[in-house]
Amino acid sequence: MRGGGHRGIGGIDPGNESAEAAAGFEHTRSLQLAVGAGYRVHGKAELTGQFPHGGQPGARRQPAVANAVDDLCPELVKQWAGSAMVDTNPIPQLGHVLSIAQSSYFGHVQVTVLSGAGISAESGVPTFRDVETGLWAKVDPYEISSSEGWQANPERVWAWYLWRHYMMGSVAPNDGHRAVAAWQKFADVHVVTQNVDNLHERAGSKNVYHLHGSLFEFRCDRCQSAYTDELPAMAEPVETVDPPRCACGGLVRPNVVWFGEALPDDEWQRSIDAVAEADLVIVVGTSSIVYPAAGLPEMALANGKVVIEVNPEPTPLSAAATVSLRETAAGALPGLLQRLPALLG
C-alpha cells in the first residue's frame, strides 16, 4: 500500500480476539503507520542521492585514520530457563486485532539496518582499542591495519589478523543480531555492516553487505584469488606468523578493508541501494564519524526517510535522527518493531 510518496505499513484487519475495537482503532482497515514520510526532516527531499557535507555516494575510500516507551507486547527475545530464546511470532498483537504477522501487516516494507562495532561488542567481541594489550600494547594500529604496514611487515600483520579470526569465531550472535534476523519473516530486511565478524550471518540474516570485508575470507595480495585452504592453528596470540602463499607466489591476506583502501565496489553499491530503497533505516552501534559509511544515514534523512538510531551514547547523528534511543542493541532491537507505533506517533 502506497500513499503520500512513501510506503506505509499496510492496514490491519479486525480479528476475533475482541468484538470491540479499542479507542483510536475504530477504522482498522484503513490504519496505516507511515514509515517513509519525512519525520523531523523538512525541505530536504530534493537532495535525492546526495550526502550532506559534500560527500557523494561514489566516494567510497576508507579514511586513513584509526579508528521510554513501553513495548506494546512481550519482547522478541524472551529469557527462558536461563537462556535466550527467539520468539517465533515477534510482531505484536494489538489486543483487538489479529497479530501483524497474521494480517501481512509488515511484509511489504523494507527495513535497512546499518550496524557498527557496538552491536558486536555486546557479544564479547573486543573493539580495536580493547585488544591493544599484551603483544599489541605498543603497536601503532596503522602498522597492522594498512597496506603500507602489510608491505613492511606481513608476518606481524598476518599474526594479528589470524588471532582476530579465531577470536571472532569463538563468540556468538547476541539478541540484537537474532532480532534483526527474525525480522526477515515479516519485512524485507537488508543489513549494511562495518563489522568483519560475520555475526549477522551466523544469526540468520540473508542480505548482508560488508563495507569493511570479513575476517572469514582471505585472498591473494597479488592475483586477488580467494584462498580457501585450511588456516594454521593459533591457540595463543604470537607476534609474527608467516602468511600462506598463493599458487602465483603472492601472500595470502585477510579480505578486509585497510586504512586508505577503497571499499568494495559491489558491497558499496548494494549498501547505497539498500538505503535508497528503504522505508525504515535503523542505525545501531556505530559512532557515525567514519566516512563514507557515516554518510548513508545522512543520505536517508536527506531523502525524507525515517532513521532510528540505537546507541547508548550520543553521536553526531543523534540530533538529526527521527528517533534516537539511548539503549544497547541487544536491549532495544528485540522489541523495536513493537514500539514503532508509539515511537513514530
C-alpha positions as CSV (number, residue, x, y, z in Angstrom):
1,M,0.0,0.0,0.0
2,R,1.4,3.4,-1.0
3,G,0.3,6.8,-0.2
4,G,1.8,10.3,0.1
5,G,5.0,9.3,-1.7
6,H,6.0,6.6,0.8
7,R,5.3,3.0,1.6
8,G,3.1,2.6,4.5
9,I,2.8,-0.4,6.8
10,G,-0.5,-1.7,5.5
11,G,-3.9,-1.9,7.0
12,I,-4.8,-4.2,9.9
13,D,-8.0,-6.3,9.5
14,P,-10.1,-6.7,12.6
15,G,-10.0,-10.2,14.0
16,N,-11.9,-12.3,16.5
17,E,-9.7,-11.6,19.5
18,S,-12.1,-8.8,20.5
19,A,-15.5,-7.8,19.4
20,E,-14.9,-4.2,20.1
21,A,-12.1,-2.0,18.8
22,A,-10.0,-0.1,21.3
23,A,-10.1,3.7,21.3
24,G,-8.4,5.2,18.3
25,F,-8.6,2.0,16.2
26,E,-12.3,2.1,15.2
27,H,-11.4,2.1,11.4
28,T,-8.7,-0.6,11.5
29,R,-9.0,-1.5,7.8
30,S,-7.5,1.9,6.8
31,L,-5.0,2.1,9.6
32,Q,-1.5,3.0,8.3
33,L,1.8,3.6,10.1
34,A,3.8,5.8,7.7
35,V,7.5,4.9,7.9
36,G,8.7,6.7,4.9
37,A,7.5,10.2,5.4
38,G,10.0,12.9,6.5
39,Y,9.5,12.9,10.2
40,R,11.6,15.8,11.6
41,V,13.1,16.2,8.1
42,H,12.0,19.4,6.4
43,G,12.9,20.8,3.0
44,K,15.5,18.1,2.2
45,A,13.6,15.8,-0.2
46,E,15.2,17.5,-3.2
47,L,18.6,16.2,-2.2
48,T,18.0,12.8,-3.7
49,G,21.2,10.8,-3.9
50,Q,23.3,13.3,-2.2
51,F,25.2,13.2,1.1
52,P,25.4,16.3,3.3
53,H,28.8,17.7,3.9
54,G,29.8,17.4,0.2
55,G,30.3,13.6,0.2
56,Q,28.8,11.6,-2.7
57,P,27.7,8.0,-2.8
58,G,30.6,7.2,-5.1
59,A,33.2,8.4,-2.7
60,R,34.0,5.1,-1.1
61,R,37.6,5.4,0.1
62,Q,38.2,4.4,3.8
63,P,39.8,7.3,5.6
64,A,43.4,6.7,6.7
65,V,42.5,7.2,10.4
66,A,42.4,4.7,13.4
67,N,39.6,4.5,14.4
68,A,10.9,5.3,27.3
69,V,8.4,4.0,25.7
70,D,6.6,0.8,26.9
71,D,6.6,-2.1,24.4
72,L,3.2,-3.0,23.0
73,C,3.7,-6.7,23.5
74,P,6.3,-9.1,25.0
75,E,9.9,-8.9,23.9
76,L,11.0,-10.7,20.8
77,V,13.8,-12.4,22.7
78,K,12.5,-14.0,25.9
79,Q,14.5,-15.3,28.8
80,W,13.5,-18.9,29.4
81,A,15.3,-21.5,31.6
82,G,18.3,-19.2,31.9
83,S,18.9,-18.8,28.2
84,A,17.7,-16.5,25.4
85,M,15.0,-17.9,23.1
86,V,13.8,-16.1,19.9
87,D,10.1,-15.7,19.8
88,T,8.7,-17.2,16.6
89,N,6.0,-14.5,16.4
90,P,7.8,-11.3,17.2
91,I,5.4,-8.8,15.6
92,P,3.0,-7.6,18.3
93,Q,-0.7,-8.3,18.8
94,L,-2.6,-5.1,19.5
95,G,-5.3,-6.8,21.5
96,H,-8.4,-6.0,19.4
97,V,-7.0,-7.2,16.0
98,L,-5.2,-10.1,14.6
99,S,-1.4,-10.1,15.0
100,I,0.5,-8.1,12.4
101,A,2.1,-11.3,11.1
102,Q,-1.4,-12.9,10.6
103,S,-2.6,-9.9,8.6
104,S,0.5,-9.4,6.5
105,Y,0.8,-6.0,8.2
106,F,4.6,-5.6,7.8
107,G,5.5,-7.8,4.9
108,H,5.9,-5.3,2.1
109,V,8.1,-2.8,4.0
110,Q,11.9,-2.7,3.5
111,V,14.0,-2.2,6.6
112,T,17.7,-1.4,6.2
113,V,19.9,-1.9,9.3
114,L,23.3,0.0,9.4
115,S,25.4,-1.7,12.1
116,G,28.8,-0.9,13.7
117,A,31.1,-2.2,16.4
118,G,28.7,-1.6,19.2
119,I,26.4,-4.4,18.4
120,S,29.3,-6.9,18.2
121,A,30.8,-5.6,21.5
122,E,27.7,-6.9,23.2
123,S,28.7,-10.4,22.0
124,G,32.1,-10.0,23.7
125,V,34.0,-9.0,20.6
126,P,36.7,-6.7,21.7
127,T,36.9,-3.4,19.9
128,F,40.2,-2.3,18.3
129,R,41.1,-0.4,21.4
130,D,40.2,-3.2,23.7
131,V,42.7,-5.5,22.2
132,E,45.6,-3.1,22.4
133,T,47.1,-5.1,25.3
134,G,49.9,-7.6,25.7
135,L,51.8,-8.1,22.5
136,W,49.9,-5.3,20.8
137,A,50.0,-2.7,23.5
138,K,52.7,-0.6,21.9
139,V,51.9,-1.3,18.2
140,D,50.6,1.6,16.1
141,P,47.1,0.5,14.8
142,Y,48.1,1.9,11.4
143,E,51.0,-0.6,11.2
144,I,48.7,-3.6,11.3
145,S,45.7,-2.1,9.5
146,S,47.1,-0.6,6.4
147,S,48.6,-1.8,3.1
148,E,51.8,0.0,4.0
149,G,52.0,-2.0,7.2
150,W,51.4,-5.2,5.3
151,Q,54.1,-4.4,2.8
152,A,56.6,-3.5,5.6
153,N,55.9,-6.5,7.9
154,P,53.4,-9.1,6.5
155,E,54.3,-11.6,9.3
156,R,53.2,-9.2,12.0
157,V,50.0,-8.2,10.2
158,W,49.1,-11.8,9.5
159,A,49.6,-12.8,13.1
160,W,47.3,-10.1,14.2
161,Y,44.5,-11.0,11.8
162,L,44.9,-14.7,12.3
163,W,44.4,-14.2,16.0
164,R,41.4,-12.0,15.4
165,H,39.9,-14.6,13.0
166,Y,40.0,-17.3,15.7
167,M,38.9,-14.8,18.4
168,M,35.8,-13.8,16.3
169,G,35.0,-17.4,15.7
170,S,34.7,-18.1,19.4
171,V,31.9,-15.6,20.0
172,A,28.2,-16.0,19.3
173,P,25.5,-13.6,18.0
174,N,23.5,-11.8,20.7
175,D,19.9,-10.9,21.0
176,G,20.4,-7.8,18.7
177,H,21.7,-9.9,15.8
178,R,19.0,-12.5,16.3
179,A,16.2,-9.9,16.4
180,V,17.4,-8.4,13.1
181,A,17.4,-11.9,11.5
182,A,13.9,-12.6,12.9
183,W,12.5,-9.5,11.2
184,Q,13.0,-11.2,7.8
185,K,9.8,-13.2,8.4
186,F,7.8,-10.0,8.4
187,A,9.8,-7.5,6.3
188,D,12.4,-7.2,3.5
189,V,15.5,-6.7,5.7
190,H,18.9,-5.6,4.5
191,V,22.0,-5.3,6.7
192,V,24.8,-2.9,5.9
193,T,27.6,-3.6,8.4
194,Q,31.0,-2.2,9.1
195,N,31.8,-5.3,11.2
196,V,34.0,-8.1,9.9
197,D,32.8,-10.8,12.3
198,N,30.0,-12.4,10.3
199,L,27.7,-12.4,13.4
200,H,24.8,-11.2,11.3
201,E,25.1,-14.2,9.0
202,R,25.5,-16.6,11.9
203,A,22.3,-15.2,13.4
204,G,20.5,-16.0,10.2
205,S,20.4,-12.7,8.3
206,K,20.5,-13.3,4.5
207,N,21.0,-9.9,2.8
208,V,24.3,-8.7,4.5
209,Y,26.7,-6.2,2.8
210,H,30.1,-5.9,4.3
211,L,31.6,-2.5,3.8
212,H,34.8,-3.4,5.5
213,G,35.2,-7.0,4.4
214,S,35.2,-10.1,6.5
215,L,37.7,-11.9,8.8
216,F,36.4,-15.2,7.4
217,E,37.5,-14.5,3.9
218,F,41.1,-14.4,2.5
219,R,42.6,-13.6,-0.8
220,C,46.0,-13.3,-2.5
221,D,47.6,-9.9,-2.4
222,R,48.9,-10.3,-5.9
223,C,46.3,-12.1,-8.1
224,Q,43.3,-11.4,-5.8
225,S,42.2,-15.1,-6.0
226,A,40.2,-16.3,-3.0
227,Y,42.1,-18.5,-0.6
228,T,40.1,-21.4,0.8
229,D,42.7,-23.8,2.2
230,E,43.0,-24.6,5.8
231,L,44.5,-22.0,8.0
232,P,47.2,-22.7,10.5
233,A,46.1,-23.2,14.1
234,M,46.7,-20.4,16.6
235,A,45.9,-21.3,20.3
236,E,47.5,-18.1,21.6
237,P,48.5,-14.8,20.1
238,V,52.0,-14.5,18.9
239,E,54.0,-11.6,17.5
240,T,54.7,-13.0,14.0
241,V,53.4,-15.8,11.7
242,D,54.4,-16.4,8.1
243,P,51.3,-15.9,5.9
244,P,50.4,-18.7,3.4
245,R,51.4,-18.3,-0.2
246,C,49.1,-18.4,-3.2
247,A,50.0,-20.6,-6.2
248,C,51.0,-17.5,-8.0
249,G,53.6,-16.7,-5.4
250,G,51.7,-13.9,-3.7
251,L,51.0,-13.7,0.0
252,V,47.5,-14.5,1.4
253,R,45.9,-11.6,3.3
254,P,42.6,-11.1,5.1
255,N,39.8,-9.9,2.9
256,V,39.3,-6.7,5.0
257,V,39.5,-3.1,4.1
258,W,42.5,-1.4,5.5
259,F,43.0,2.3,6.1
260,G,43.4,4.1,2.9
261,E,41.9,1.3,0.8
262,A,38.7,1.7,-1.3
263,L,35.5,0.0,-0.1
264,P,34.5,-3.0,-2.3
265,D,32.5,-1.7,-5.3
266,D,29.7,-4.3,-5.2
267,E,29.1,-4.0,-1.4
268,W,29.1,-0.2,-1.5
269,Q,26.6,-0.1,-4.4
270,R,24.3,-2.6,-2.7
271,S,24.6,-0.5,0.5
272,I,23.6,2.6,-1.3
273,D,20.7,0.8,-3.0
274,A,19.5,-0.7,0.3
275,V,19.3,2.8,1.9
276,A,17.8,4.4,-1.1
277,E,15.0,1.8,-1.3
278,A,14.4,1.5,2.5
279,D,11.2,2.6,4.2
280,L,12.9,2.5,7.6
281,V,16.6,2.8,8.4
282,I,17.9,1.6,11.7
283,V,21.4,2.7,12.7
284,V,22.8,0.6,15.6
285,G,26.1,0.5,17.4
286,T,28.1,2.9,15.2
287,S,29.8,6.2,16.1
288,S,28.7,7.8,12.9
289,I,32.0,9.5,12.4
290,V,33.8,7.2,10.0
291,Y,33.1,8.1,6.3
292,P,31.9,7.1,3.8
293,A,29.7,4.8,5.9
294,A,28.5,7.6,8.1
295,G,27.1,9.3,5.1
296,L,24.5,6.6,4.5
297,P,22.1,7.7,7.3
298,E,22.6,11.3,6.2
299,M,21.5,10.3,2.7
300,A,18.5,8.6,4.1
301,L,17.4,11.7,6.1
302,A,18.0,13.9,3.1
303,N,15.5,11.8,1.2
304,G,12.9,12.0,3.9
305,K,13.2,8.5,5.3
306,V,12.7,7.5,8.9
307,V,16.0,7.0,10.6
308,I,16.1,5.4,14.1
309,E,19.4,5.4,16.0
310,V,20.1,2.9,18.7
311,N,23.2,3.7,20.7
312,P,24.0,4.0,24.4
313,E,25.9,7.2,23.7
314,P,25.0,10.3,21.7
315,T,26.7,10.6,18.3
316,P,26.8,13.3,15.6
317,L,23.7,11.6,14.1
318,S,21.6,11.8,17.2
319,A,20.2,15.3,16.8
320,A,19.2,14.7,13.2
321,A,17.8,11.2,13.6
322,T,14.0,10.8,13.5
323,V,14.3,8.9,16.8
324,S,17.5,8.4,18.9
325,L,17.3,5.8,21.6
326,R,20.0,5.7,24.4
327,E,19.9,1.9,24.6
328,T,22.0,-1.1,23.7
329,A,21.4,-3.1,20.6
330,A,20.6,-6.3,22.5
331,G,18.2,-4.4,24.7
332,A,16.4,-2.3,22.1
333,L,16.2,-4.4,18.9
334,P,14.2,-7.3,20.1
335,G,11.2,-5.1,20.9
336,L,11.8,-2.3,18.4
337,L,9.2,-3.2,15.8
338,Q,6.5,-3.4,18.6
339,R,7.5,0.1,19.6
340,L,7.2,1.8,16.2
341,P,3.7,3.0,16.5
342,A,4.5,4.7,19.8
343,L,7.9,6.0,18.8
344,L,6.7,7.5,15.5
345,G,3.4,8.8,16.8
